[in-house]
Amino acid sequence: MTTQEHLTNAFLRSGITSLDEILRGGFTRDRLYLIEGSPGSGKTTLALQFLLAGVKQGESLLYITLSETAVELRSIAMAHGWSLEGIHIHEVLPSERVLDPDEQYSIFHPSDVEMGTTTKAILDMVDEIKPTRLVLDSLSELRLLASNPLIYRRQVLAFKQFITSRSCTTLFLDDRTSSDGDLQVRSIAHGVISLKRMTTDYGGIRRRLEVIKYRGVAFREGLHDYKIQYGGLAIFPRLVAAESREFFLQNQFASGIEELDSLLGGGLEEGSSTLIIGPPGTGKSTLASQFVLSCLNQDKKAAMFIFEESISNMLNRADNLDIGLRSGMTSGKLSLHQIDPAQLTPGEFMACVCRAADAGAKVIVIDSLNGFLQAMPSEKLLGTHMHELLTYLGQRSVITLLVGVQQGMLGGMSSGIDASYLADNVILLRYYEAFGEVQQAISVVKKRGSSHERTIRRMEIGSNGIQIGPVLREFHGILTGVPKLADPSHSKDRMAHD
């Protein structure tokens, strides 16, 4: 926690816990802030949450609207299950008389006259209500009333001086509809929050929040994913693992299969990440499920995040392999999350995984890493996102298992995953052809925490679960998928006997 976060009296809570985290405590009291974003980005929703936080504190609150009516605002609140009781809503809207042909001349009144009338209505209402929190929606109306940028800037500056002198924390909303990219208010405001709405090639709308400036506060920089849902804005702060470093002794975690633990040099180290990689059908998800089962048998929590396979299919498959995970769900020790790629954002996914770790999950499975990377092809730096997540989980002694699917079945295979960058350990599963059968092999090709076997072992998956067989000493070239017998006199019977 930073020093400024201890100065709680100097801040007003925004009504959104994650936004307060980004702002390092909330909004500095008695200052003017600009909330900007295109229509549909959630500015009004954020402003209402800010005022509703004041309702809980018994404060005097005022919402001045220059565009939406009070009925429309209450409709927005009802859509989120809110009541605006305790919030004064004041409309400063054009009179219906402007539609009367006999009154058409009124729209040609000099802009300074119209600006003066609007300004007086706003100032009179502030003096009457004496709010501690104020929202002005929106600046685009004031910009249209101002005859030139100089008058507009002076008017906004005068608003700032008037409002802050009355111990009022104010949010100005701006829909950024100005074609000239006006930045006047940014330079005047104490802080600027930008809400960005973006369309994608497939799936839902992407929304990101960025704090452009915040004077005197070391806020969390960068882009933060958010979404508008029932109950308001849900913001997912950008993950910064370096802010929560922890140090611990690494103990080994056993899989529950003696031969597999021997292959791993005793097991997986706490706080390590392991990439289980191989072509489709080699048992990657099953191997990850075995570590989850071991975790549950030790009465510890685990979490699984599944992209391609449904939860029902995964549980049924585990039952058929004698890897019972249902009891863990019943007891609450195992949490399963079905990820919908079309609705996924990196920030939301990271937040969900981090919550599982903070709730005490000892083993976390992401199945598959390819699903995560391919779900958002337009996103940049997804590898960096994942590296930051693995660092965060490692600092909490979580054992993370990443399932990676290689392209191709036999022979040379490719993968877009940089295993050395992402994972501490790499377990490689392979198909190979021998004696007229397609068989499976397992090997550990990388392990940072301890020494491990360099051997390649046969692996079988059946009704009794995973069986790790003997070292395949009779073959050369198993990793290529086209092995050759080291001694042609060896037979299939001898291999079975071994």
Secondary structure as GFF3:
##gff-version 3
##sequence-region A 1 498
A	DSSP	alpha_helix	3	6	.	.	.	ID=ss1
A	DSSP	three_ten_helix	8	10	.	.	.	ID=ss2
A	DSSP	beta_strand	11	12	.	.	.	ID=ss3
A	DSSP	alpha_helix	17	22	.	.	.	ID=ss4
A	DSSP	beta_strand	27	28	.	.	.	ID=ss5
A	DSSP	beta_strand	32	37	.	.	.	ID=ss6
A	DSSP	alpha_helix	43	56	.	.	.	ID=ss7
A	DSSP	beta_strand	61	65	.	.	.	ID=ss8
A	DSSP	alpha_helix	70	79	.	.	.	ID=ss9
A	DSSP	beta_strand	87	91	.	.	.	ID=ss10
A	DSSP	three_ten_helix	96	99	.	.	.	ID=ss11
A	DSSP	three_ten_helix	101	108	.	.	.	ID=ss12
A	DSSP	alpha_helix	111	129	.	.	.	ID=ss13
A	DSSP	beta_strand	133	137	.	.	.	ID=ss14
A	DSSP	alpha_helix	139	145	.	.	.	ID=ss15
A	DSSP	alpha_helix	149	164	.	.	.	ID=ss16
A	DSSP	beta_strand	169	174	.	.	.	ID=ss17
A	DSSP	alpha_helix	184	188	.	.	.	ID=ss18
A	DSSP	beta_strand	191	198	.	.	.	ID=ss19
A	DSSP	beta_strand	206	214	.	.	.	ID=ss20
A	DSSP	beta_strand	223	229	.	.	.	ID=ss21
A	DSSP	beta_strand	232	236	.	.	.	ID=ss22
A	DSSP	three_ten_helix	241	244	.	.	.	ID=ss23
A	DSSP	beta_strand	252	253	.	.	.	ID=ss24
A	DSSP	alpha_helix	258	263	.	.	.	ID=ss25
A	DSSP	beta_strand	268	269	.	.	.	ID=ss26
A	DSSP	beta_strand	273	278	.	.	.	ID=ss27
A	DSSP	alpha_helix	284	297	.	.	.	ID=ss28
A	DSSP	beta_strand	301	306	.	.	.	ID=ss29
A	DSSP	alpha_helix	311	320	.	.	.	ID=ss30
A	DSSP	alpha_helix	326	331	.	.	.	ID=ss31
A	DSSP	beta_strand	334	338	.	.	.	ID=ss32
A	DSSP	three_ten_helix	341	343	.	.	.	ID=ss33
A	DSSP	alpha_helix	346	358	.	.	.	ID=ss34
A	DSSP	beta_strand	361	367	.	.	.	ID=ss35
A	DSSP	alpha_helix	369	375	.	.	.	ID=ss36
A	DSSP	alpha_helix	382	395	.	.	.	ID=ss37
A	DSSP	beta_strand	399	405	.	.	.	ID=ss38
A	DSSP	alpha_helix	419	422	.	.	.	ID=ss39
A	DSSP	beta_strand	425	434	.	.	.	ID=ss40
A	DSSP	beta_strand	437	447	.	.	.	ID=ss41
A	DSSP	beta_strand	457	462	.	.	.	ID=ss42
A	DSSP	beta_strand	465	471	.	.	.	ID=ss43
A	DSSP	beta_strand	475	476	.	.	.	ID=ss44
A	DSSP	three_ten_helix	478	480	.	.	.	ID=ss45
A	DSSP	beta_strand	484	485	.	.	.	ID=ss46
A	DSSP	alpha_helix	492	497	.	.	.	ID=ss47
###
